[in-house]
Amino acid sequence: MPHARIQTVARTLPWRTTMAAFLVLPVMALGLFNQPTAAQEAPVVIPPPISDLAETSSSAKAIFAGGCFWGVQGVFQRVEGVTSAVSGYSGGSAETATYELSNSGTTGHAETVEVTYDPSVISYGELLHIYFSVAHNPTQLNYQGPDRGTQYRSTIFAVNEEQAETARAYIEQLDQTGLFEGPIVTTIESFEAFYPAEQYHQDFLTLNPSWPYIVAHDLPKIEALKKIFPDDFRAEPVLVGAL
């Protein structure tokens, strides 16, 4: 990414600001950030949901929030049956649906990914399986890894009550397995609206595979998706820029 956009994209947190500064010195940056900084970000092998939706439509939407949308988008763009995955904002108003404002953590927005999928290829329950296993850590409240604030919360924006019921049942099922390091804190919010993020955030993982944050926190998610869900993995991601 051009240096002119470093300040625009860098988070306001000291950790991200420091990281952005290191990008001017690539060798130093890569040496510091090539390794994941938080073991709790490791994927968890979990069972699929016992109950799932029986959808007959040719297209459906699922709205997921799980930390920085770069990685969540990158994961779902590589899932068979997903026809688009767009980074954006949900939970707040249209007036505050910008990166600059939502990053304050006071707008109600979460960094969100709108997943459009073909239910005949992949189900809502299977998307939940991937979401809880490799897309993010559902035991972290209002943060993911180094990112802090309610804009990074773990939230499912259910587009209907059937999605909400399926997600609640799955959370209860997963809590009973004891496979996670703590209770799942993922909330379920009613879906009101989705606002696409700025263009420079779209397809960020694919377009910036050497960005230190991507290397440390998001590329391992792609490898986990490929390893844990080989039947659902697609080598060529479906990109916003190609739609």
C-alpha positions, 0 to 999 in steps of 0.5 A: 500500500502507498505510504500516503495511506499509512496514516489513514489506515493505521489504527489510533491505538499505540500498537498500530501507530508503532506498527505503521511507523515501522512500515517505513523500515520494512526490514525492521517491521518484518522482523518484529511482526512476522510471528503472531503475538497472541497464542489465543488467536490460534484456531480451535477445532470444534464440532459443527452445529447440531441444528442448522437452517433449511434455506431454499433461496438461491442467495442469502446473507450473513453479517459477522463482526469479529475484530479487524474486518481485514482478516474476517473478510479474507477468510470468507472470501476463500469459502466455497459457496460465498459469492461476496464478502464485503468489509463494512460497518453495522450497529450504528447510524449512516452518519457515523459509518466511516473508518475515522468515526467508528474507530473512536468506539463510540458510534455503536458500529462494529467492523463487520463483514457482509457475507453473501452465500449460496445456501445450496453450496454452504449453509448458515451453520457451516458459516458459523462453524468457520466463524467460531473456529478460524475467523476470530476468537469468540472468547475475547470481549470488545477486542481481538488480539492487539485491537481494542474497543467495541468496534472490534466486538464479537457479534453476529448481526442476525438478519432474521430470528431463525439466524438468531436462534441457530446462533444462540443454540450453537453458542450454547453447544460450543460452551458445553464442549469446553474446547475454548479457553473461556466462555464465548462472549459473542453477542447477537444483535438484530441487523439494522443496516450494513454500510460498506467500508472505504474502498482501501479496506476492501480485499485488504488481505489479498492486496497486501499479503506482506503487510506486517499486521496481515502476516502476523494475525490474518494469514494464519487464519487462511492457513487454518481455513485450508487445513481445518476446512479443506472441502470448503476452501477455495484457492481463488478468493472472490474479491470485491474489486472483481464484482 
